[in-house]
Amino acid sequence: IQANVNVLHSEGLLELFGISKESNAGKIIIQALGAKSHSGFQEVSETVMKMLLSTEITAYQQLKAVRILSLINQRYAKFFNGANNIEELSKNWLRGIGRASVIELKGLDLRQALLLTASVVKEMLFYYREKGVSKQARSMIFIPEISRLSRFYKNSLFKDLAKSLSELKDFGIGFAISSPKEIDIEDEIAKGIEAKFGIIMQNDIGVRLSNRKQYRVLLRPTISELKASA
């Protein structure tokens, strides 16, 4: 699993690395990202070097943009390596039996966690959008401890992630998130939530559904456990 530069919000990507979209180098990188599909930042650098020079795209700014891309690539070697196989990640087993694909984020810093989460969610959106609108549940995305990513709430990439999550339901994709405190869930994501579950004590759970009266349930032990495989 890797971050796909072709689906990431280009301005948000630059913001994560402290690069202004208004800078000449930033404009060059954004233009290069939108010019074609790339398997990683090495190919983006090659696209930058092929861009025609002008009053805004000088040789100096061109090399500066390549240097920025090179530093990002060195910092996160092999992290930006093209598209993910969404069909494989989200397919069911035989006879409609559900299957879970667990993406382990342990070992990634928060910036990487946001990049990878935003990439996979956006790829899911594109994949199922091609299949058309659906009222039937096709798949489900679980994002635990999303409050860890909320520190980037002002970032355009985080806002794009929230927008993508809100659009998924039109194509039969639901999402579930967890957070220690409800207040830590950003408004852009919270407004797309139709059901809320709060732990009162151990297996005693409070349930709130949209336009429904709140009630409590007791959870029974699960019959299986999910284990990370990647």
N, CA, C and O of each residue as an XYZ file, in Angstrom:
920
protein
N       0.851     -1.183      0.000
C       0.000      0.000      0.000
C       0.890      1.238      0.000
O       1.843      1.329      0.774
N       0.572      2.180     -0.869
C       1.363      3.401     -0.938
C       0.462      4.599     -1.237
O      -0.712      4.438     -1.569
N       1.022      5.788     -1.118
C       0.276      7.004     -1.438
C       0.358      7.244     -2.940
O       1.437      7.177     -3.529
N      -0.774      7.521     -3.549
C      -0.867      7.727     -4.990
C      -0.883      9.231     -5.281
O      -1.867      9.908     -4.985
N       0.188      9.746     -5.852
C       0.296     11.189     -6.098
C      -0.760     11.689     -7.082
O      -1.042     12.886     -7.137
N      -1.341     10.776     -7.857
C      -2.300     11.183     -8.882
C      -3.672     11.539     -8.317
O      -4.462     12.200     -8.990
N      -3.965     11.112     -7.096
C      -5.283     11.390     -6.518
C      -5.212     12.366     -5.347
O      -6.242     12.873     -4.901
N      -4.017     12.630     -4.849
C      -3.872     13.529     -3.707
C      -4.114     14.982     -4.117
O      -3.725     15.404     -5.206
N      -4.757     15.733     -3.236
C      -5.004     17.153     -3.477
C      -3.650     17.856     -3.551
O      -2.924     17.917     -2.559
N      -3.313     18.386     -4.724
C      -1.962     18.905     -4.959
C      -1.598     20.062     -4.031
O      -0.480     20.119     -3.519
N      -2.531     20.979     -3.814
C      -2.234     22.114     -2.943
C      -2.053     21.655     -1.496
O      -1.163     22.132     -0.792
N      -2.910     20.720     -1.058
C      -2.786     20.180      0.292
C      -1.488     19.424      0.477
O      -0.883     19.466      1.548
N      -1.059     18.729     -0.569
C       0.213     18.005     -0.534
C       1.368     18.969     -0.286
O       2.239     18.702      0.542
N       1.372     20.086     -1.003
C       2.426     21.081     -0.816
C       2.361     21.699      0.577
O       3.391     21.924      1.212
N       1.148     21.971      1.047
C       0.975     22.575      2.373
C       1.587     21.704      3.466
O       2.165     22.215      4.425
N       1.457     20.384      3.317
C       2.002     19.466      4.323
C       3.514     19.604      4.464
O       4.077     19.324      5.522
N       4.159     20.035      3.391
C       5.614     20.171      3.408
C       6.049     21.634      3.470
O       7.206     21.958      3.199
N       5.111     22.514      3.829
C       5.445     23.917      4.026
C       5.760     24.679      2.761
O       6.507     25.657      2.795
N       5.199     24.242      1.636
C       5.465     24.893      0.351
C       4.225     25.672     -0.073
O       3.140     25.100     -0.176
N       4.374     26.942     -0.315
C       3.244     27.781     -0.694
C       2.811     27.499     -2.130
O       3.639     27.386     -3.034
N       1.501     27.389     -2.321
C       0.976     27.191     -3.673
C       1.170     28.437     -4.532
O       1.074     28.375     -5.757
N       1.446     29.575     -3.879
C       1.644     30.836     -4.591
C       3.094     31.034     -5.022
O       3.386     31.912     -5.834
N       4.002     30.223     -4.484
C       5.407     30.352     -4.883
C       5.576     29.820     -6.300
O       4.789     28.990     -6.754
N       6.596     30.294     -6.993
C       6.833     29.844     -8.368
C       7.100     28.343     -8.427
O       6.598     27.645     -9.308
N       7.901     27.856     -7.471
C       8.197     26.423     -7.438
C       6.927     25.628     -7.157
O       6.708     24.566     -7.740
N       6.083     26.153     -6.250
C       4.828     25.488     -5.934
C       3.908     25.421     -7.137
O       3.285     24.390     -7.390
N       3.821     26.518     -7.881
C       2.985     26.552     -9.084
C       3.480     25.558    -10.129
O       2.685     24.911    -10.810
N       4.791     25.444    -10.246
C       5.375     24.505    -11.216
C       5.025     23.065    -10.840
O       4.654     22.265    -11.700
N       5.145     22.741     -9.552
C       4.846     21.379     -9.094
C       3.369     21.049     -9.303
O       3.033     19.958     -9.763
N       2.486     21.993     -8.963
C       1.046     21.777     -9.148
C       0.722     21.559    -10.624
O      -0.076     20.689    -10.973
N       1.347     22.356    -11.483
C       1.128     22.215    -12.927
C       1.620     20.859    -13.421
O       0.969     20.220    -14.248
N       2.764     20.425    -12.917
C       3.325     19.134    -13.332
C       2.452     17.975    -12.860
O       2.233     17.017    -13.601
N       1.952     18.063    -11.623
C       1.099     17.001    -11.082
C      -0.179     16.842    -11.902
O      -0.684     15.732    -12.070
N      -0.697     17.957    -12.408
C      -1.936     17.909    -13.168
C      -1.755     17.602    -14.643
O      -2.735     17.416    -15.365
N      -0.506     17.547    -15.098
C      -0.239     17.361    -16.525
C      -0.485     15.931    -16.994
O      -0.925     15.723    -18.125
N      -0.207     14.935    -16.137
C      -0.326     13.528    -16.519
C      -0.271     12.663    -15.272
O      -0.062     13.164    -14.167
N      -0.459     11.366    -15.455
C      -0.339     10.434    -14.332
C       1.132     10.123    -14.080
O       1.932     10.042    -15.012
N       1.473      9.950    -12.807
C       2.855      9.658    -12.436
C       2.883      8.489    -11.458
O       1.956      8.315    -10.667
N       3.933      7.698    -11.512
C       4.084      6.578    -10.583
C       4.773      7.010     -9.292
O       4.813      6.246     -8.327
N       5.309      8.215     -9.265
C       5.987      8.715     -8.076
C       6.612     10.071     -8.353
O       6.466     10.617     -9.446
N       7.310     10.613     -7.361
C       7.867     11.955     -7.503
C       9.040     12.018     -8.476
O       9.353     13.091     -8.992
N       9.692     10.890     -8.732
C      10.759     10.889     -9.721
C      10.195     11.237    -11.094
O      10.796     12.007    -11.843
N       9.039     10.664    -11.417
C       8.400     10.978    -12.696
C       7.870     12.407    -12.722
O       7.874     13.056    -13.769
N       7.413     12.899    -11.565
C       6.954     14.291    -11.502
C       8.129     15.224    -11.800
O       7.972     16.219    -12.507
N       9.300     14.899    -11.261
C      10.503     15.700    -11.520
C      10.842     15.713    -13.006
O      11.235     16.743    -13.552
N      10.688     14.562    -13.653
C      10.962     14.477    -15.088
C       9.989     15.349    -15.878
O      10.366     15.980    -16.864
N       8.729     15.375    -15.431
C       7.734     16.230    -16.085
C       8.096     17.700    -15.912
O       7.951     18.493    -16.843
N       8.568     18.062    -14.718
C       8.976     19.449    -14.451
C      10.091     19.868    -15.403
O      10.056     20.965    -15.959
N      11.074     19.000    -15.591
C      12.223     19.342    -16.426
C      11.861     19.439    -17.911
O      12.608     20.021    -18.696
N      10.720     18.871    -18.294
C      10.287     18.941    -19.691
C       9.410     20.161    -19.965
O       9.070     20.446    -21.113
N       9.047     20.877    -18.898
C       8.185     22.046    -19.069
C       8.947     23.167    -19.767
O      10.125     23.395    -19.495
N       8.263     23.858    -20.664
C       8.891     24.938    -21.414
C       9.171     26.130    -20.510
O       8.336     26.501    -19.684
N      10.331     26.719    -20.665
C      10.705     27.876    -19.860
C       9.905     29.104    -20.290
O       9.572     29.269    -21.464
N       9.605     29.960    -19.312
C       8.860     31.191    -19.573
C       9.256     32.210    -18.517
O      10.197     31.990    -17.754
N       8.533     33.332    -18.475
C       8.842     34.347    -17.462
C       8.564     33.823    -16.059
O       9.218     34.240    -15.103
N       7.595     32.907    -15.924
C       7.270     32.333    -14.617
C       8.036     31.048    -14.352
O       8.390     30.754    -13.210
N       8.292     30.282    -15.408
C       9.032     29.025    -15.250
C      10.458     29.246    -15.741
O      10.787     28.954    -16.891
N      11.285     29.759    -14.861
C      12.691     29.971    -15.198
C      13.476     28.702    -14.885
O      12.989     27.817    -14.182
N      14.687     28.622    -15.408
C      15.532     27.454    -15.154
C      15.801     27.316    -13.658
O      15.865     26.205    -13.132
N      15.960     28.452    -12.978
C      16.218     28.433    -11.533
C      15.029     27.845    -10.777
O      15.200     26.968     -9.930
N      13.812     28.332    -11.087
C      12.618     27.844    -10.403
C      12.341     26.379    -10.756
O      11.833     25.615     -9.936
N      12.677     26.014    -11.968
C      12.513     24.631    -12.411
C      13.380     23.694    -11.561
O      12.910     22.665    -11.075
N      14.642     24.065    -11.393
C      15.563     23.257    -10.590
C      15.175     23.275     -9.112
O      15.364     22.287     -8.403
N      14.633     24.402     -8.654
C      14.178     24.494     -7.264
C      13.022     23.529     -7.020
O      12.970     22.863     -5.985
N      12.097     23.455     -7.972
C      10.961     22.536     -7.852
C      11.445     21.087     -7.823
O      10.952     20.276     -7.039
N      12.404     20.771     -8.675
C      12.962     19.416     -8.712
C      13.653     19.089     -7.394
O      13.559     17.965     -6.900
N      14.348     20.072     -6.828
C      15.029     19.874     -5.548
C      14.020     19.577     -4.435
O      14.253     18.704     -3.599
N      12.912     20.298     -4.427
C      11.865     20.071     -3.428
C      11.305     18.654     -3.562
O      11.149     17.941     -2.570
N      11.006     18.258     -4.791
C      10.471     16.920     -5.039
C      11.468     15.840     -4.632
O      11.086     14.794     -4.107
N      12.743     16.105     -4.879
C      13.795     15.150     -4.517
C      13.891     14.981     -3.006
O      14.066     13.866     -2.513
N      13.776     16.086     -2.271
C      13.843     16.027     -0.808
C      12.661     15.245     -0.236
O      12.825     14.455      0.694
N      11.462     15.469     -0.800
C      10.277     14.722     -0.349
C      10.465     13.240     -0.639
O      10.151     12.387      0.192
N      10.977     12.946     -1.821
C      11.187     11.555     -2.228
C      12.215     10.867     -1.340
O      12.070      9.688     -1.018
N      13.249     11.597     -0.946
C      14.266     11.034     -0.057
C      13.716     10.829      1.350
O      14.020      9.836      2.010
N      12.904     11.783      1.797
C      12.332     11.692      3.148
C      11.399     10.501      3.267
O      11.374      9.825      4.297
N      10.631     10.242      2.213
C       9.677      9.135      2.226
C       9.936      8.205      1.042
O       9.116      8.084      0.131
N      11.086      7.561      1.080
C      11.491      6.667     -0.010
C      10.484      5.535     -0.195
O      10.081      4.887      0.772
N      10.085      5.305     -1.435
C       9.169      4.229     -1.834
C       7.768      4.374     -1.238
O       6.973      3.435     -1.286
N       7.466      5.536     -0.683
C       6.134      5.754     -0.107
C       5.138      6.195     -1.175
O       3.957      5.850     -1.113
N       5.622      6.961     -2.159
C       4.776      7.415     -3.268
C       5.096      6.557     -4.492
O       5.938      6.923     -5.312
N       4.429      5.429     -4.608
C       4.800      4.482     -5.665
C       3.625      4.064     -6.536
O       3.500      2.887     -6.874
N       2.767      4.998     -6.904
C       1.708      4.667     -7.849
C       0.400      4.245     -7.219
O       0.176      4.432     -6.023
N      -0.467      3.668     -8.050
C      -1.838      3.348     -7.645
C      -1.916      2.078     -6.807
O      -1.061      1.198     -6.903
N      -2.967      2.001     -5.978
C      -3.250      0.807     -5.187
C      -4.331     -0.022     -5.880
O      -5.133      0.505     -6.652
N      -4.342     -1.311     -5.598
C      -5.331     -2.216     -6.185
C      -6.598     -2.183     -5.328
O      -6.769     -3.007     -4.429
N      -7.479     -1.231     -5.612
C      -8.685     -1.059     -4.806
C      -9.638     -2.237     -4.965
O     -10.325     -2.611     -4.014
N      -9.684     -2.819     -6.146
C     -10.551     -3.986     -6.350
C     -10.159     -5.116     -5.405
O     -11.025     -5.771     -4.825
N      -8.869     -5.343     -5.250
C      -8.389     -6.400     -4.365
C      -8.626     -6.042     -2.899
O      -8.980     -6.902     -2.092
N      -8.431     -4.772     -2.561
C      -8.603     -4.336     -1.175
C     -10.046     -4.441     -0.696
O     -10.296     -4.718      0.477
N     -10.991     -4.219     -1.599
C     -12.390     -4.097     -1.179
C     -13.305     -5.237     -1.609
O     -14.507     -5.181     -1.348
N     -12.774     -6.265     -2.257
C     -13.648     -7.327     -2.756
C     -14.107     -8.260     -1.634
O     -13.443     -8.385     -0.605
N     -15.255     -8.915     -1.849
C     -15.787     -9.892     -0.902
C     -15.205    -11.268     -1.178
O     -14.585    -11.507     -2.214
N     -15.421    -12.169     -0.221
C     -15.118    -13.566     -0.471
C     -16.271    -14.181     -1.252
O     -17.208    -13.480     -1.634
N     -16.209    -15.474     -1.489
C     -17.259    -16.163     -2.232
C     -18.591    -16.109     -1.495
O     -18.632    -16.055     -0.266
N     -19.688    -16.124     -2.265
C     -21.046    -16.165     -1.730
C     -21.362    -14.960     -0.843
O     -22.148    -15.063      0.099
N     -20.750    -13.831     -1.151
C     -21.082    -12.604     -0.439
C     -20.550    -12.515      0.973
O     -20.948    -11.628      1.728
N     -19.644    -13.428      1.350
C     -19.080    -13.374      2.699
C     -18.141    -12.173      2.793
O     -17.289    -11.977      1.925
N     -18.296    -11.381      3.833
C     -17.488    -10.180      3.979
C     -16.019    -10.490      4.243
O     -15.680    -11.550      4.770
N     -15.169     -9.567      3.876
C     -13.739     -9.707      4.095
C     -13.172     -8.357      4.481
O     -13.595     -7.331      3.948
N     -12.227     -8.343      5.393
C     -11.616     -7.083      5.826
C     -10.169     -7.009      5.364
O      -9.407     -7.963      5.518
N      -9.802     -5.874      4.800
C      -8.404     -5.594      4.468
C      -7.906     -4.566      5.474
O      -8.431     -3.454      5.539
N      -6.905     -4.928      6.253
C      -6.396     -4.053      7.308
C      -5.102     -3.397      6.842
O      -4.135     -4.081      6.507
N      -5.090     -2.078      6.825
C      -3.891     -1.322      6.458
C      -3.250     -0.810      7.743
O      -3.819      0.035      8.433
N      -2.094     -1.311      8.052
C      -1.407     -0.962      9.295
C      -0.638      0.347      9.129
O       0.247      0.450      8.280
N      -0.982      1.345      9.946
C      -0.311      2.648      9.882
C       0.789      2.783     10.928
O       1.450      3.818     11.011
N       0.981      1.747     11.719
C       2.014      1.796     12.744
C       3.375      1.990     12.089
O       3.707      1.315     11.115
N       4.150      2.903     12.624
C       5.467      3.182     12.063
C       5.475      4.380     11.135
O       6.539      4.878     10.770
N       4.279      4.852     10.746
C       4.193      6.044      9.902
C       4.030      7.279     10.781
O       3.381      7.216     11.825
N       4.611      8.399     10.367
C       4.361      9.628     11.106
C       2.982     10.158     10.710
O       2.361      9.638      9.784
N       2.502     11.189     11.408
C       1.145     11.676     11.172
C       0.956     12.213      9.757
O      -0.123     12.083      9.178
N       1.992     12.808      9.209
C       1.904     13.323      7.843
C       1.704     12.170      6.858
O       0.877     12.256      5.950
N       2.465     11.098      7.045
C       2.298      9.922      6.190
C       0.917      9.297      6.373
O       0.289      8.861      5.408
N       0.452      9.261      7.627
C      -0.857      8.667      7.912
C      -1.959      9.412      7.169
O      -2.868      8.791      6.618
N      -1.882     10.741      7.151
C      -2.874     11.534      6.426
C      -2.762     11.294      4.924
O      -3.775     11.116      4.248
N      -1.552     11.288      4.405
C      -1.338     11.074      2.978
C      -1.887      9.721      2.525
O      -2.559      9.630      1.498
N      -1.598      8.675      3.297
C      -2.035      7.336      2.912
C      -3.551      7.191      3.046
O      -4.203      6.604      2.182
N      -4.109      7.729      4.135
C      -5.559      7.650      4.338
C      -6.300      8.398      3.237
O      -7.261      7.883      2.665
N      -5.848      9.616      2.943
C      -6.489     10.425      1.903
C      -6.385      9.746      0.544
O      -7.322      9.793     -0.253
N      -5.246      9.118      0.282
C      -5.033      8.449     -1.001
C      -5.973      7.265     -1.177
O      -6.633      7.145     -2.210
N      -6.040      6.389     -0.177
C      -6.877      5.192     -0.284
C      -8.359      5.560     -0.375
O      -9.097      4.976     -1.168
N      -8.794      6.528      0.438
C     -10.200      6.950      0.403
C     -10.548      7.541     -0.963
O     -11.611      7.250     -1.512
N      -9.662      8.363     -1.510
C      -9.925      8.975     -2.817
C      -9.936      7.916     -3.919
O     -10.752      7.982     -4.838
N      -9.040      6.950     -3.826
C      -9.022      5.875     -4.814
C     -10.290      5.023     -4.718
O     -10.822      4.575     -5.734
N     -10.772      4.803     -3.486
C     -12.038      4.087     -3.300
C     -13.180      4.854     -3.962
O     -14.033      4.263     -4.624
N     -13.188      6.168     -3.777
C     -14.232      7.007     -4.360
C     -14.210      6.913     -5.884
O     -15.255      6.728     -6.508
N     -13.039      7.038     -6.480
C     -12.927      6.968     -7.937
C     -13.337      5.590     -8.465
O     -14.019      5.485     -9.485
N     -12.915      4.538     -7.760
C     -13.196      3.167     -8.199
C     -14.702      2.891     -8.211
O     -15.234      2.367     -9.189
N     -15.380      3.244     -7.122
C     -16.809      2.941     -7.031
C     -17.665      3.955     -7.783
O     -18.798      3.649     -8.156
N     -17.145      5.138     -8.006
C     -17.880      6.116     -8.815
C     -18.053      5.595    -10.238
O     -19.083      5.823    -10.872
N     -17.038      4.895    -10.732
C     -17.121      4.322    -12.077
C     -18.191      3.233    -12.158
O     -18.716      2.964    -13.238
N     -18.519      2.605    -11.028
C     -19.545      1.560    -11.001
C     -20.951      2.142    -10.903
O     -21.940      1.429    -11.077
N     -21.033      3.443    -10.624
C     -22.324      4.106    -10.601
C     -22.941      4.219     -9.218
O     -22.471      3.610     -8.257
N     -24.005      5.012     -9.137
C     -24.721      5.235     -7.885
C     -25.350      3.930     -7.406
O     -25.825      3.130     -8.212
N     -25.350      3.721     -6.086
C     -25.918      2.492     -5.532
C     -26.540      2.764     -4.167
O     -25.973      3.488     -3.348
N     -27.712      2.178     -3.932
C     -28.355      2.269     -2.625
C     -28.012      1.059     -1.761
O     -28.333      1.027     -0.573
N     -27.365      0.071     -2.358
C     -26.945     -1.116     -1.629
C     -25.521     -0.931     -1.108
O     -24.685     -0.303     -1.757
N     -25.265     -1.487      0.069
C     -23.925     -1.382      0.660
C     -22.937     -2.237     -0.121
O     -23.136     -3.441     -0.285
N     -21.885     -1.613     -0.594
C     -20.859     -2.321     -1.352
C     -19.603     -2.567     -0.523
O     -18.957     -3.609     -0.636
N     -19.276     -1.594      0.302
C     -18.056     -1.709      1.091
C     -18.126     -0.731      2.259
O     -19.036      0.094      2.339
N     -17.156     -0.835      3.160
C     -17.134      0.008      4.359
C     -15.693      0.371      4.682
O     -14.797     -0.467      4.592
N     -15.480      1.613      5.056
C     -14.148      2.075      5.449
C     -14.153      2.394      6.940
O     -15.015      3.134      7.416
N     -13.205      1.845      7.670
C     -13.056      2.123      9.096
C     -11.760      2.914      9.307
O     -10.688      2.489      8.875
N     -11.869      4.064      9.973
C     -10.690      4.881     10.276
C     -10.643      5.104     11.787
O     -11.317      6.001     12.294
N      -9.864      4.309     12.511
C      -9.785      4.489     13.967
C      -8.952      5.710     14.341
O      -8.033      6.103     13.623
N      -9.295      6.294     15.475
C      -8.535      7.427     16.022
C      -8.331      8.539     14.992
O      -7.212      9.013     14.790
N      -9.409      8.943     14.354
C      -9.280      9.976     13.316
C      -8.877     11.324     13.908
O      -8.412     12.209     13.190
N      -9.057     11.475     15.214
C      -8.665     12.728     15.867
C      -7.163     12.976     15.740
O      -6.715     14.118     15.844
N      -6.377     11.911     15.515
C      -4.932     12.078     15.314
C      -4.654     12.890     14.054
O      -3.680     13.640     13.985
N      -5.522     12.729     13.062
C      -5.337     13.441     11.804
C      -5.955     14.837     11.831
O      -5.671     15.669     10.969
N      -6.804     15.082     12.829
C      -7.525     16.354     12.885
C      -6.618     17.545     13.153
O      -7.037     18.692     12.994
N      -5.388     17.287     13.555
C      -4.444     18.395     13.744
C      -4.178     19.106     12.421
O      -3.697     20.239     12.400
N      -4.499     18.420     11.302
C      -4.316     19.003      9.973
C      -5.619     19.579      9.423
O      -5.768     19.724      8.210
N      -6.570     19.911     10.312
C      -7.903     20.292      9.848
C      -7.903     21.511      8.929
O      -8.834     21.685      8.142
N      -6.880     22.355      9.014
C      -6.810     23.527      8.142
C      -6.183     23.198      6.790
O      -6.221     24.011      5.866
N      -5.613     22.013      6.681
C      -4.925     21.624      5.451
C      -5.927     21.233      4.365
O      -6.932     20.580      4.645
N      -5.648     21.631      3.142
C      -6.547     21.338      2.022
C      -6.679     19.841      1.773
O      -7.716     19.382      1.294
N      -5.638     19.074      2.094
C      -5.689     17.627      1.908
C      -6.666     16.993      2.892
O      -7.413     16.085      2.526
N      -6.665     17.463      4.135
C      -7.607     16.951      5.131
C      -9.036     17.314      4.741
O      -9.948     16.498      4.875
N      -9.227     18.535      4.261
C     -10.559     18.962      3.828
C     -11.038     18.124      2.646
O     -12.223     17.808      2.540
N     -10.111     17.768      1.764
C     -10.463     16.930      0.617
C     -10.815     15.519      1.077
O     -11.698     14.882      0.502
N     -10.128     15.025      2.116
C     -10.450     13.720      2.702
C     -11.875     13.734      3.252
O     -12.645     12.803      3.013
N     -12.225     14.789      3.988
C     -13.572     14.909      4.549
C     -14.621     14.955      3.443
O     -15.681     14.340      3.563
N     -14.331     15.675      2.379
C     -15.258     15.778      1.244
C     -15.442     14.415      0.575
O     -16.556     14.042      0.209
N     -14.347     13.681      0.419
C     -14.414     12.358     -0.208
C     -15.260     11.400      0.629
O     -16.053     10.631      0.085
N     -15.090     11.445      1.954
C     -15.875     10.584      2.838
C     -17.366     10.876      2.704
O     -18.185      9.957      2.699
N     -17.716     12.153      2.595
C     -19.130     12.529      2.493
C     -19.743     12.096      1.164
O     -20.956     11.900      1.079
N     -18.916     11.944      0.121
C     -19.417     11.562     -1.196
C     -19.552     10.048     -1.364
O     -20.271      9.588     -2.250
N     -18.871      9.277     -0.528
C     -18.837      7.828     -0.691
C     -20.214      7.172     -0.606
O     -20.483      6.198     -1.309
N     -21.088      7.706      0.254
C     -22.381      7.059      0.476
C     -23.225      6.981     -0.795
O     -24.062      6.088     -0.925
N     -23.016      7.901     -1.729
C     -23.782      7.880     -2.978
C     -23.472      6.648     -3.821
O     -24.244      6.279     -4.706
N     -22.340      6.019     -3.539
C     -21.913      4.875     -4.345
C     -21.875      3.580     -3.532
O     -21.206      2.616     -3.906
N     -22.608      3.576     -2.410
C     -22.741      2.362     -1.616
C     -21.600      2.100     -0.658
O     -21.415      0.968     -0.212
N     -20.824      3.136     -0.331
C     -19.694      2.975      0.584
C     -19.963      3.744      1.872
O     -20.206      4.951      1.846
N     -19.919      3.045      2.981
C     -20.090      3.701      4.270
C     -18.742      3.933      4.926
O     -17.728      3.385      4.492
N     -18.734      4.740      5.965
C     -17.492      4.914      6.717
C     -17.794      4.968      8.206
O     -18.845      5.453      8.626
N     -16.859      4.464      8.989
C     -16.958      4.496     10.446
C     -15.639      5.021     10.992
O     -14.567      4.625     10.533
N     -15.720      5.905     11.965
C     -14.521      6.479     12.564
C     -14.619      6.371     14.081
O     -15.706      6.192     14.630
N     -13.492      6.481     14.744
C     -13.500      6.494     16.206
C     -12.669      7.664     16.700
O     -11.734      8.111     16.035
N     -13.029      8.148     17.879
C     -12.307      9.258     18.489
C     -12.571      9.226     19.993
O     -13.694      8.946     20.411
N     -11.554      9.508     20.817
C     -11.768      9.513     22.270
C     -12.862     10.490     22.696
O     -13.603     10.233     23.645
N     -12.955     11.622     21.976
C     -13.948     12.640     22.299
C     -14.663     13.081     21.024
O     -14.036     13.292     19.985
N     -15.973     13.215     21.120
C     -16.762     13.622     19.957
C     -16.366     15.007     19.468
O     -16.411     15.285     18.270
N     -15.981     15.868     20.393
C     -15.632     17.243     20.035
C     -14.391     17.307     19.148
O     -14.164     18.303     18.461
N     -13.581     16.230     19.164
C     -12.355     16.206     18.365
C     -12.610     15.865     16.899
O     -11.691     15.930     16.082
N     -13.844     15.503     16.558
C     -14.179     15.179     15.172
C     -14.531     16.467     14.438
O     -15.447     17.184     14.841
N     -13.822     16.754     13.386
C     -14.029     17.999     12.657
C     -15.419     18.061     12.026
O     -15.986     17.039     11.638
N     -15.954     19.274     11.931
C     -17.314     19.485     11.439
C     -17.527     18.908     10.045
O     -18.590     18.361      9.753
N     -16.508     19.028      9.174
C     -16.640     18.548      7.801
C     -16.918     17.052      7.760
O     -17.620     16.567      6.873
N     -16.366     16.325      8.723
C     -16.587     14.881      8.791
C     -17.841     14.575      9.604
O     -18.621     13.694      9.242
N     -18.033     15.304     10.700
C     -19.163     15.045     11.601
C     -20.513     15.201     10.906
O     -21.455     14.473     11.217
N     -20.614     16.140      9.973
C     -21.908     16.384      9.334
C     -22.348     15.228      8.434
O     -23.513     15.156      8.044
N     -21.423     14.325      8.102
C     -21.783     13.175      7.280
C     -22.089     11.928      8.091
O     -22.370     10.870      7.528
N     -22.037     12.049      9.421
C     -22.272     10.897     10.297
C     -23.759     10.753     10.603
O     -24.401     11.718     11.018
N     -24.308      9.561     10.402
C     -25.729      9.313     10.629
C     -25.991      8.506     11.893
O     -27.128      8.446     12.361
N     -24.960      7.888     12.451
C     -25.118      7.110     13.683
C     -23.899      7.322     14.571
O     -22.768      7.360     14.085
N     -24.132      7.460     15.874
C     -23.047      7.664     16.826
C     -23.172      6.655     17.961
O     -24.261      6.420     18.483
N     -22.038      6.063     18.333
C     -21.999      5.082     19.409
C     -21.007      5.568     20.465
O     -19.868      5.905     20.143
N     -21.432      5.603     21.699
C     -20.563      6.042     22.781
C     -20.467      4.982     23.862
O     -21.481      4.425     24.282
N     -19.250      4.700     24.314
C     -19.052      3.701     25.367
C     -19.382      4.331     26.715
O     -18.749      5.300     27.134
N     -20.380      3.768     27.387
C     -20.762      4.253     28.710
C     -19.924      3.550     29.769
O     -19.333      4.196     30.635
N     -19.876      2.225     29.693
C     -19.035      1.437     30.595
C     -18.895      0.029     30.030
O     -19.884     -0.677     29.833
N     -17.657     -0.365     29.774
C     -17.359     -1.693     29.247
C     -18.190     -1.988     27.995
O     -17.960     -1.373     26.954
N     -19.157     -2.919     28.075
C     -19.943     -3.265     26.890
C     -21.301     -2.559     26.853
O     -22.163     -2.905     26.046
N     -21.484     -1.575     27.725
C     -22.716     -0.779     27.758
C     -22.548      0.408     26.805
O     -21.717      1.284     27.046
N     -23.331      0.438     25.730
C     -23.133      1.397     24.650
C     -24.372      2.270     24.441
O     -25.499      1.775     24.414
N     -24.144      3.568     24.296
C     -25.218      4.487     23.947
C     -25.263      4.668     22.438
O     -24.225      4.850     21.802
N     -26.462      4.620     21.862
C     -26.631      4.701     20.411
C     -27.490      5.907     20.059
O     -28.568      6.104     20.619
N     -26.993      6.716     19.117
C     -27.757      7.859     18.620
C     -27.842      7.775     17.101
O     -26.821      7.804     16.415
N     -29.050      7.672     16.583
C     -29.283      7.649     15.145
C     -29.972      8.943     14.727
O     -30.706      9.545     15.511
N     -29.733      9.361     13.500
C     -30.355     10.590     13.004
C     -31.874     10.488     13.081
O     -32.466      9.515     12.614
N     -32.494     11.502     13.677
C     -33.958     11.584     13.784
C     -34.565     10.413     14.551
O     -35.715     10.043     14.315
N     -33.798      9.834     15.461
C     -34.296      8.730     16.287
C     -33.968      9.008     17.747
O     -33.024      9.736     18.054
N     -34.747      8.429     18.632
C     -34.513      8.582     20.057
C     -33.286      7.779     20.479
O     -33.080      6.660     20.008
N     -32.477      8.349     21.362
C     -31.270      7.667     21.822
C     -31.636      6.451     22.672
O     -32.611      6.477     23.422
N     -30.839      5.384     22.545
C     -31.070      4.191     23.358
C     -29.738      3.530     23.698
O     -28.689      3.948     23.210
N     -29.787      2.493     24.541
C     -28.572      1.810     24.979
C     -28.653      0.327     24.636
O     -29.733     -0.263     24.622
N     -27.495     -0.261     24.361
C     -27.420     -1.689     24.058
C     -26.225     -2.289     24.786
O     -25.297     -1.578     25.171
N     -26.259     -3.607     24.972
C     -25.128     -4.338     25.531
C     -24.476     -5.134     24.407
O     -25.138     -5.927     23.737
N     -23.194     -4.924     24.203
C     -22.488     -5.631     23.138
C     -22.108     -7.031     23.594
O     -21.704     -7.236     24.739
N     -22.241     -7.986     22.691
C     -21.802     -9.341     22.990
C     -20.389     -9.537     22.441
O     -19.979     -8.800     21.545
N     -19.645    -10.500     22.948
C     -18.280    -10.740     22.449
C     -18.295    -11.077     20.967
O     -19.225    -11.718     20.479
N     -17.267    -10.648     20.258
C     -17.171    -10.957     18.828
C     -16.782    -12.415     18.638
O     -16.194    -13.032     19.527
N     -17.116    -12.960     17.472
C     -16.769    -14.355     17.189
C     -15.475    -14.459     16.389
O     -15.002    -15.559     16.103
N     -14.904    -13.309     16.029
C     -13.641    -13.327     15.296
C     -12.881    -12.047     15.590
O     -13.442    -11.092     16.127
N     -11.615    -12.031     15.238
C     -10.773    -10.865     15.444
C     -10.078    -10.496     14.146
O      -9.737    -11.363     13.341
N      -9.872     -9.192     13.952
C      -9.125     -8.725     12.792
C      -7.655     -8.611     13.162
O      -7.306     -8.091     14.222
N      -6.810     -9.096     12.286
C      -5.375     -8.989     12.510
C      -4.736     -8.341     11.296
O      -5.059     -8.673     10.156
N      -3.828     -7.415     11.554
C      -3.175     -6.702     10.454
C      -2.301     -7.657      9.657
O      -1.580     -8.484     10.215
N      -2.384     -7.522      8.327
C      -1.569     -8.372      7.457
C      -0.609     -7.564      6.605
O       0.195     -8.124      5.861
N      -0.697     -6.233      6.717
C       0.184     -5.393      5.909
C       0.497     -4.118      6.651
O       1.228     -3.269      6.140
